[in-house]
Amino acid sequence: MKEKITPNEGSYHRPVMLKECIEALQIDPEGIYVDVTFGGGGHSMKILEQLKGGRLIAFDQDEDARQQADQIKSRSFTFCLTNFMYMKRYLKLNGVTQVNGILADLGISSHQIDSPARGFSTRFDGPLDMRMDQTQSQTAADVLNDYSEDQLHKLFGMYGELKNAKTAARMVAQQRVNKPFARTEDLKAALQSIAPRGKENKYFAQVFQALRIEVNTEMKALEDFLHQCGEVMAPGGRLVVMSYHSLEDRMVKNYMIKGKVFGEVEKDFYGNEIKPFQTVGRKPVEATEEEIAGNSRARSAKLRIAEKI
């Protein structure tokens, strides 16, 4: 009897650059692989299709993703309901100390964006939630209502890369005095007058991005995850990471080139660089125009690949 490895992925999320990601992993059928952003399971299922005696451990902190994972009936598959910043710990709990490949599709899934109740999208009116892990307490509304104006200024500037971050922070601080922020339309209405004319959608997307990153501590999680990759990857193993905005991509690029997210590469006594990976390809892989036409999310995607030295 053939194992069932196909959940209803099509209605959940369309993976970006699926073929390129799987090819980049150079899968050994008997190897151990990690998908740290399970989502709808699209990448995981393709990995499982190529395993014969191997194993796949998948991670996701979203309960909706766990429900998708429960549909995969395969002895080669293990799902961990947790943030990928705890990858090394959970691999050890599952008897794994070394893996042959790690895949990360960063950012937010199409399913999360298309669920108004999650508050991730600028297209729908919904609660200012934005939690990927629904068990955590702080929401986007809490950030908007409780952070100081200076904290909001830093947040919008650093994570949203807003040119008028100070003005946006002041507008939020003024508006919440009369009525606390509760819904996405409240936030858009408060910032409508300072959004660049004709580029409002992009501006609101940057604001929402900043809040989402803060609520889910995404930069800290990514840094912790990347540094664990060198510790658990077997020599010759592939690290494949897809990012969707410059903050993530810069961190991934630095780690793959320098062995650390921030700062310069370290060297030993003889001047040799100390780093766990060497990059594969000089530039990131980008989606084809054909894929972008069918999936707009692919437009900003950058796929970087590195091999364990």
C-alpha positions in Angstrom: 0.0 0.0 0.0 1.5 3.3 -1.1 1.9 6.0 1.6 -0.4 9.0 1.3 1.8 12.2 1.1 -0.5 14.7 -0.6 -2.7 17.1 1.5 -5.0 19.5 -0.3 -2.2 21.9 -1.0 -3.6 23.6 -4.0 -6.2 25.6 -2.1 -3.8 26.6 0.6 -0.6 27.9 -0.9 1.2 27.9 -4.3 4.9 27.4 -3.6 7.2 29.9 -5.3 10.0 28.5 -7.5 9.2 25.0 -6.4 11.2 23.2 -9.1 14.3 25.5 -8.4 14.1 24.9 -4.7 14.0 21.1 -5.0 16.8 21.0 -7.6 18.9 23.2 -5.4 18.7 20.7 -2.5 20.3 17.9 -4.7 18.3 15.3 -2.7 19.9 12.0 -1.7 17.0 9.5 -1.5 18.4 8.2 1.8 19.3 11.6 3.3 17.8 13.6 6.1 16.1 16.9 5.1 14.5 19.8 6.9 11.7 22.1 5.6 11.6 24.9 8.3 8.6 26.7 6.7 6.0 23.9 6.0 3.1 26.2 5.2 0.8 24.3 2.9 3.3 21.5 2.4 4.1 22.1 -1.3 7.9 21.9 -0.9 7.7 19.1 1.7 5.6 16.9 -0.6 8.1 17.2 -3.4 11.0 16.4 -1.1 9.1 13.3 0.2 8.5 12.1 -3.4 12.2 11.8 -3.8 13.0 10.0 -0.5 13.5 6.3 -0.4 14.8 5.4 3.1 15.4 9.0 3.9 13.6 11.3 6.3 12.0 14.8 6.3 11.5 16.9 9.4 9.2 19.9 8.8 8.6 23.0 11.0 5.9 25.6 11.2 4.5 27.6 14.2 1.1 28.1 12.6 -1.7 25.8 13.8 -3.3 25.9 10.3 0.0 24.4 8.9 -0.2 21.6 11.4 -3.6 20.7 10.2 -2.2 20.5 6.7 0.7 18.4 7.9 -1.7 15.9 9.6 -2.9 14.9 6.2 0.5 13.5 5.3 0.7 9.9 6.2 4.3 8.9 5.7 6.7 7.2 8.1 9.5 9.3 6.5 7.8 12.5 7.8 7.9 14.3 11.1 6.2 17.6 11.8 7.2 20.1 14.6 4.8 22.8 15.6 7.3 25.4 16.6 9.3 28.4 15.3 12.3 27.5 13.2 14.5 29.3 15.7 14.3 26.1 17.7 15.4 23.9 14.8 18.5 22.4 16.4 16.7 21.6 19.7 13.8 19.9 18.0 16.0 17.9 15.6 17.9 16.6 18.7 14.5 15.7 20.3 13.8 13.6 17.2 17.1 11.9 17.2 18.7 13.9 14.5 22.1 15.7 14.9 23.1 16.1 11.2 21.1 16.7 8.1 21.8 16.7 4.3 19.7 19.8 3.4 17.6 22.6 4.8 15.0 24.6 2.9 13.4 27.9 4.1 10.7 29.8 2.3 10.6 32.9 4.4 7.9 35.5 4.9 4.2 35.0 4.9 2.2 32.3 3.1 -0.6 33.0 0.6 -3.0 31.3 3.0 -2.2 33.6 5.8 -2.5 36.7 3.5 -5.8 35.5 2.1 -7.4 35.0 5.6 -9.0 38.3 6.7 -9.2 37.2 10.3 -5.4 36.9 10.5 -5.0 40.7 9.7 -1.9 40.2 7.5 -3.4 41.7 4.3 -4.0 45.3 3.3 -6.7 44.1 1.0 -9.2 43.1 3.7 -10.7 44.6 6.8 -9.8 42.4 9.7 -8.5 42.5 13.3 -4.9 43.8 13.7 -3.6 40.4 14.7 -0.6 39.3 12.5 0.4 36.5 14.8 1.9 33.5 13.0 1.7 31.6 16.4 -1.8 32.2 17.6 -0.8 31.2 21.2 1.4 34.2 21.7 -0.1 37.2 23.4 1.2 40.3 21.6 -0.7 41.4 18.5 -0.2 44.2 15.9 -2.9 46.1 17.8 -0.9 45.9 21.0 2.2 47.2 19.2 0.3 50.2 17.8 -1.5 51.0 21.0 1.3 50.3 23.5 4.6 51.2 21.9 6.0 54.7 22.4 6.2 57.1 19.5 10.0 56.7 19.4 9.6 52.9 19.3 7.1 53.1 16.5 9.4 55.5 14.6 12.3 53.0 14.8 10.0 50.1 13.9 8.6 51.7 10.8 12.0 52.9 9.7 13.9 49.7 10.3 11.4 47.0 9.3 9.1 48.9 7.0 11.8 51.1 5.4 9.4 54.0 5.4 10.9 57.4 4.3 8.4 59.2 6.6 8.6 56.8 9.5 8.7 59.6 12.1 5.5 61.2 10.7 3.8 57.8 10.6 4.7 57.2 14.2 3.3 60.6 15.2 0.1 60.0 13.3 -0.4 56.6 15.1 0.3 58.2 18.5 -2.2 61.0 17.9 -5.0 58.8 16.6 -4.9 56.2 19.3 -5.6 58.8 22.0 -9.2 59.1 20.7 -9.7 55.5 19.7 -7.3 52.5 20.2 -6.4 50.7 17.0 -8.3 47.5 16.5 -8.7 46.8 12.8 -6.6 47.0 9.7 -8.9 49.7 8.2 -8.3 51.8 11.3 -4.6 51.8 10.6 -5.0 52.5 6.8 -7.4 55.4 7.6 -5.0 56.9 10.1 -2.1 56.9 7.6 -4.1 57.6 4.4 -3.2 61.4 4.3 0.6 60.7 4.5 0.8 57.8 2.1 2.5 58.7 -1.2 -0.1 59.6 -3.9 -0.6 56.7 -6.3 1.6 54.4 -4.2 -0.7 53.9 -1.3 -0.9 50.1 -1.6 2.9 49.7 -1.5 3.1 52.1 1.5 0.5 50.2 3.5 2.2 46.9 2.6 5.5 48.3 4.1 3.7 49.4 7.3 2.0 46.0 7.6 5.4 44.3 7.0 7.0 46.3 9.8 4.3 45.3 12.2 4.3 41.6 11.2 8.1 41.4 11.6 7.9 43.0 15.1 4.9 40.8 16.3 6.7 37.6 15.2 10.2 38.7 16.1 11.2 37.5 12.6 14.6 39.0 12.3 15.8 37.5 15.6 14.3 34.1 14.6 16.0 34.2 11.2 19.4 35.1 12.8 19.1 32.2 15.3 18.0 29.8 12.6 20.8 30.7 10.2 23.5 30.2 12.7 22.2 26.8 13.6 22.3 25.7 10.0 26.1 25.4 10.0 26.0 23.4 13.2 23.6 20.7 11.9 24.5 20.5 8.2 26.6 17.6 7.0 29.5 18.4 4.6 28.2 18.8 1.1 24.7 19.5 2.4 22.7 22.3 0.8 21.1 25.4 2.5 18.4 26.8 0.3 16.7 30.0 1.4 14.0 32.1 -0.4 13.4 35.6 0.9 10.9 38.3 -0.1 12.3 41.6 1.2 15.7 43.2 1.4 16.1 42.9 5.2 15.8 39.1 5.0 17.8 38.7 1.9 20.7 40.8 3.3 20.9 38.6 6.4 20.8 35.4 4.3 23.5 36.7 1.9 25.8 37.8 4.7 25.5 34.4 6.5 26.2 32.4 3.4 29.2 34.6 2.4 30.6 35.5 5.7 29.3 32.8 8.1 27.6 35.4 10.2 24.5 37.6 9.8 26.2 40.8 10.9 29.9 41.9 10.8 32.8 40.6 8.8 34.0 37.1 8.2 36.3 35.7 10.9 39.8 34.3 10.1 42.1 31.9 11.8 45.7 32.4 12.7 46.8 31.8 9.2 44.3 34.2 7.6 41.9 31.5 6.4 38.3 32.4 6.5 36.2 30.6 9.1 32.8 30.0 7.6 30.6 26.9 7.3 29.2 27.5 3.8 30.3 28.5 0.3 27.7 30.1 -2.0 26.4 28.3 -5.1 26.0 30.8 -7.9 27.0 34.4 -7.9 23.5 35.9 -7.9 20.2 34.8 -6.3 17.8 32.8 -8.5 14.7 34.8 -9.4 11.3 33.6 -10.7 10.5 33.5 -14.4 8.2 36.1 -16.0 5.8 33.2 -16.6 5.7 32.2 -12.9 5.3 35.9 -11.9 2.3 36.2 -14.2 0.6 33.3 -12.5 1.7 34.1 -8.9 2.4 37.7 -8.1 4.1 36.7 -4.8 7.0 35.4 -6.8 8.0 38.9 -8.1 10.0 39.8 -5.0 11.4 36.3 -4.3 15.2 35.8 -4.2 16.5 32.2 -3.9 20.0 31.8 -2.4 21.9 28.5 -2.2 25.0 27.5 -0.3 26.9 24.3 0.3 28.4 23.1 3.5 32.2 23.1 3.3 
